[in-house]
Amino acid sequence: MTLQAERTYKITDQDKETFERDGYWISPKLLDDGQIERLREAHERIWSGDYDGDGLPMNHYRANSNPDALRKLDNGWWINDEVRRTVTDPLIGELTADLLQADEIRLWHDQVIYKPGIGDKATAVGNVGWHQDYGYWQCSSNPGMVTVWIALQDTDLTNGGMKTIVGSHKWGLIPDSNTFFNPNMEELRDKYAAGRDWVEEPCILKAGQASFHHGLTFHGSGANTTTEPRMSVVAHLMPGGTSYRAGVQRHDNIRLLGPRPQQGQPFANAYFPVLFQR
């Protein structure tokens, strides 16, 4: 399959079956090598504070000054043009719409994530704890959201690639599953498995491929044991019509609805751009 064919890829019945059964689906290569290199350069610019325009990102997380710590920035599309082009790409919108069988897809927010390579150091500082993305997004009326995790290098378990828990999206929302920053993977596994079938499956990706996973799918990742960073750009997407659930949980996206958000108000303004509409 040529790259051009991959850029026009259409979701098949088998893809839908895989997504509905497992809670995630891995795409063909969606970015060409030039775009991958530009996004890697965007990482370097972002972490050095070199932003496009006069805005600021929504959140910028870095665990103190530890060079081995994970770096995560939310809404990179506000401050980097290459990230904006990627996370608002109509193709990932169309693929998501077809996986969810939805008529419209909007951006919820993005993330720019950098996991430093720590080599053979024995540390859990680079771990991302088992969590459900919707555990953070309960102010949203629709748990059927999708995370598109785009690899900017070949990614497997050696460099801290993601693992999913197969079929865990069928468990519903599990209490206190907003544990991205808890590095104790074993403790979290014991907490969330609770007699359920806990089947870990690695997302092995070539540079430019993406994992599309459901907002309720448990996932996490271990340390990057190589000497090179693991870089990714992540688009969190929602079906059109997704609206605000008042009084449930705080999230910074609520503030983007204005000074007095109302129950049932749709996340449908310029902060939540449309990627795809039928």
C-alpha positions as CSV (number, residue, x, y, z in Angstrom):
1,M,0.0,0.0,0.0
2,T,1.4,3.4,-1.0
3,L,1.4,6.3,1.4
4,Q,-1.2,8.1,-0.8
5,A,-3.4,5.1,-0.5
6,E,-2.9,5.1,3.3
7,R,-3.9,8.8,3.4
8,T,-7.3,7.9,1.8
9,Y,-7.8,4.7,3.9
10,K,-11.4,3.8,4.6
11,I,-12.5,1.9,7.8
12,T,-13.5,-1.6,7.0
13,D,-16.1,-3.8,8.7
14,Q,-13.2,-5.8,10.2
15,D,-11.7,-2.6,11.6
16,K,-15.0,-1.8,13.3
17,E,-15.3,-5.3,14.6
18,T,-11.7,-5.0,16.1
19,F,-12.4,-1.7,17.7
20,E,-15.7,-2.8,19.1
21,R,-14.3,-6.1,20.4
22,D,-10.9,-4.9,21.7
23,G,-11.5,-1.2,22.5
24,Y,-8.7,-0.1,20.2
25,W,-7.6,-0.2,16.5
26,I,-4.2,0.5,15.0
27,S,-4.1,2.4,11.7
28,P,-1.8,2.2,8.7
29,K,0.8,4.9,8.4
30,L,-1.0,8.2,8.3
31,L,1.9,10.7,8.4
32,D,4.6,10.9,5.8
33,D,8.3,11.1,6.8
34,G,8.4,14.8,6.3
35,Q,5.4,15.4,8.6
36,I,7.0,13.1,11.2
37,E,10.2,15.1,11.1
38,R,8.4,18.4,11.4
39,L,6.5,17.2,14.4
40,R,9.7,16.0,16.1
41,E,11.1,19.5,15.4
42,A,7.8,20.9,16.9
43,H,8.5,18.9,20.1
44,E,11.9,20.6,20.4
45,R,10.5,24.0,19.8
46,I,7.6,23.5,22.3
47,W,9.9,22.2,25.1
48,S,12.2,25.2,24.6
49,G,9.2,27.6,24.9
50,D,9.3,28.7,21.2
51,Y,5.6,29.1,20.4
52,D,3.8,30.1,17.2
53,G,1.5,33.1,17.9
54,D,0.9,34.9,21.2
55,G,-1.1,32.2,23.0
56,L,-0.2,29.7,25.8
57,P,-1.0,26.0,26.1
58,M,-3.8,24.9,28.4
59,N,-1.6,22.8,30.7
60,H,2.1,22.2,30.8
61,Y,3.2,19.3,33.0
62,R,6.8,18.4,33.8
63,A,7.7,16.6,37.0
64,N,10.1,19.1,38.7
65,S,13.5,19.3,37.0
66,N,14.1,15.6,36.7
67,P,15.5,15.0,33.1
68,D,14.1,11.5,33.2
69,A,10.5,12.6,33.9
70,L,7.6,12.5,31.4
71,R,6.7,15.8,29.8
72,K,3.1,16.5,28.8
73,L,1.5,19.6,27.3
74,D,-2.2,20.0,26.6
75,N,-3.6,21.9,23.6
76,G,-0.4,22.2,21.7
77,W,-2.6,23.2,18.7
78,W,-2.9,26.6,20.4
79,I,0.8,27.3,20.2
80,N,2.2,25.2,17.3
81,D,1.0,25.2,13.7
82,E,2.3,21.7,12.9
83,V,0.5,20.2,15.8
84,R,-2.6,22.1,14.8
85,R,-2.5,20.6,11.3
86,T,-2.1,17.1,12.7
87,V,-4.7,17.1,15.4
88,T,-7.4,18.7,13.3
89,D,-6.6,16.5,10.2
90,P,-9.9,15.6,8.5
91,L,-8.6,12.1,7.9
92,I,-8.3,11.2,11.6
93,G,-11.7,12.7,12.0
94,E,-13.3,10.6,9.3
95,L,-11.6,7.4,10.6
96,T,-12.9,8.1,14.1
97,A,-16.4,8.9,12.8
98,D,-16.5,5.6,11.0
99,L,-15.2,3.6,14.0
100,L,-17.9,5.3,16.2
101,Q,-20.5,5.4,13.5
102,A,-20.9,9.1,14.2
103,D,-21.8,12.0,11.8
104,E,-19.5,14.6,13.3
105,I,-16.2,14.6,15.1
106,R,-14.7,17.5,17.0
107,L,-11.4,18.0,18.9
108,W,-11.8,17.7,22.7
109,H,-8.2,18.6,23.3
110,D,-4.7,17.4,22.3
111,Q,-1.5,16.4,24.1
112,V,2.1,16.6,23.2
113,I,4.0,13.9,25.1
114,Y,7.7,13.4,25.5
115,K,9.1,10.4,27.4
116,P,12.9,10.6,27.8
117,G,15.1,7.6,27.3
118,I,16.5,6.5,30.6
119,G,18.6,3.5,29.3
120,D,19.1,0.8,32.0
121,K,18.3,3.0,35.0
122,A,15.9,1.1,37.4
123,T,13.2,3.7,37.8
124,A,9.4,4.0,37.4
125,V,9.6,7.8,36.7
126,G,8.6,7.3,33.1
127,N,5.6,5.0,33.7
128,V,2.1,6.1,32.8
129,G,-0.3,4.4,35.2
130,W,-3.2,2.3,34.0
131,H,-6.1,4.6,33.5
132,Q,-9.3,5.4,31.5
133,D,-9.2,8.7,29.6
134,Y,-12.9,9.2,30.4
135,G,-11.9,9.1,34.1
136,Y,-10.7,12.6,33.5
137,W,-13.5,13.7,31.2
138,Q,-16.7,13.0,33.2
139,C,-17.9,16.6,32.6
140,S,-18.6,15.3,29.0
141,S,-21.9,13.7,28.3
142,N,-20.5,11.0,26.0
143,P,-17.9,8.4,27.2
144,G,-17.7,7.2,23.6
145,M,-14.8,9.4,22.8
146,V,-11.6,8.3,21.0
147,T,-7.9,9.0,21.7
148,V,-5.7,9.0,18.6
149,W,-2.1,8.3,19.8
150,I,0.3,9.1,16.9
151,A,3.9,7.7,17.1
152,L,6.7,9.9,15.9
153,Q,9.2,7.0,15.9
154,D,8.9,3.2,15.8
155,T,7.4,2.4,19.1
156,D,7.3,-0.8,21.2
157,L,7.7,-1.8,24.8
158,T,11.5,-1.1,24.8
159,N,10.9,2.7,24.4
160,G,7.8,2.9,26.6
161,G,5.1,2.1,24.1
162,M,1.5,1.9,25.2
163,K,-0.3,-1.2,26.4
164,T,-4.1,-1.6,26.4
165,I,-6.3,-3.9,28.4
166,V,-8.3,-5.8,25.7
167,G,-12.0,-5.3,26.0
168,S,-11.9,-3.1,29.1
169,H,-14.0,-0.4,27.4
170,K,-17.0,-2.8,28.0
171,W,-16.5,-2.5,31.8
172,G,-18.0,1.0,31.9
173,L,-16.4,3.8,34.0
174,I,-14.5,2.4,36.9
175,P,-14.3,4.7,40.0
176,D,-11.1,6.7,40.5
177,S,-9.6,5.6,37.1
178,N,-7.9,9.0,36.6
179,T,-4.5,7.6,37.5
180,F,-2.3,8.7,34.6
181,F,0.4,10.0,37.0
182,N,0.5,7.0,39.3
183,P,3.6,5.0,38.3
184,N,2.8,1.9,40.3
185,M,1.5,-0.3,37.5
186,E,1.2,-3.5,39.6
187,E,-0.8,-1.7,42.3
188,L,-3.2,-0.3,39.8
189,R,-3.6,-3.6,38.0
190,D,-4.6,-5.3,41.2
191,K,-7.0,-2.4,42.0
192,Y,-8.8,-2.4,38.6
193,A,-8.7,-6.1,37.6
194,A,-10.9,-7.1,40.6
195,G,-11.8,-10.5,39.1
196,R,-12.1,-9.2,35.5
197,D,-10.1,-10.7,32.6
198,W,-7.0,-8.5,32.6
199,V,-5.3,-9.1,29.2
200,E,-2.5,-6.7,28.4
201,E,-1.7,-6.1,24.7
202,P,1.1,-3.9,23.4
203,C,0.5,-1.3,20.7
204,I,3.4,-1.8,18.4
205,L,3.6,1.1,16.0
206,K,5.8,2.2,13.1
207,A,6.5,6.0,13.0
208,G,3.4,7.7,11.5
209,Q,1.0,5.0,12.7
210,A,-1.7,5.7,15.3
211,S,-3.6,3.8,17.9
212,F,-7.3,4.7,18.1
213,H,-8.6,3.7,21.5
214,H,-12.0,4.2,23.2
215,G,-12.3,6.6,26.1
216,L,-13.1,3.8,28.5
217,T,-10.2,1.5,27.4
218,F,-7.7,1.0,30.2
219,H,-4.1,1.7,29.0
220,G,-0.7,2.6,30.3
221,S,3.0,2.4,29.5
222,G,6.3,1.6,31.1
223,A,9.7,3.3,31.1
224,N,11.6,4.2,27.9
225,T,14.6,1.9,28.4
226,T,16.4,3.2,25.2
227,T,18.7,6.2,25.0
228,E,16.4,8.1,22.6
229,P,13.2,10.0,23.5
230,R,9.8,8.6,22.7
231,M,7.7,11.4,21.2
232,S,4.0,11.4,20.3
233,V,1.2,13.8,19.4
234,V,-2.3,12.8,20.7
235,A,-5.7,13.9,19.5
236,H,-8.6,13.4,21.9
237,L,-11.8,13.4,19.8
238,M,-15.5,13.5,20.6
239,P,-18.7,12.9,18.6
240,G,-20.7,16.0,17.6
241,G,-23.4,16.8,20.2
242,T,-21.2,16.0,23.2
243,S,-22.3,18.4,26.0
244,Y,-21.5,19.5,29.5
245,R,-22.5,17.5,32.5
246,A,-22.7,20.0,35.3
247,G,-21.4,19.4,38.8
248,V,-19.7,16.0,38.1
249,Q,-16.0,16.7,37.8
250,R,-13.8,19.7,37.2
251,H,-12.0,19.9,33.8
252,D,-10.3,22.9,32.2
253,N,-12.4,22.5,29.1
254,I,-15.5,23.7,31.1
255,R,-14.0,27.1,31.3
256,L,-13.9,27.2,27.5
257,L,-17.7,27.3,27.5
258,G,-17.8,30.8,28.9
259,P,-18.1,32.3,32.4
260,R,-21.4,30.5,33.2
261,P,-21.6,27.1,31.6
262,Q,-25.0,25.4,31.6
263,Q,-26.0,21.8,31.9
264,G,-26.4,20.4,28.4
265,Q,-24.4,23.1,26.7
266,P,-22.6,21.6,23.7
267,F,-18.8,21.6,23.5
268,A,-19.2,23.2,20.0
269,N,-17.3,26.5,19.8
270,A,-14.0,27.6,18.3
271,Y,-12.1,25.8,21.1
272,F,-13.6,22.5,19.8
273,P,-13.1,22.5,16.0
274,V,-14.8,20.2,13.7
275,L,-12.5,17.6,12.0
276,F,-15.2,15.8,10.0
277,Q,-18.8,16.1,9.2
278,R,-20.9,13.9,6.9
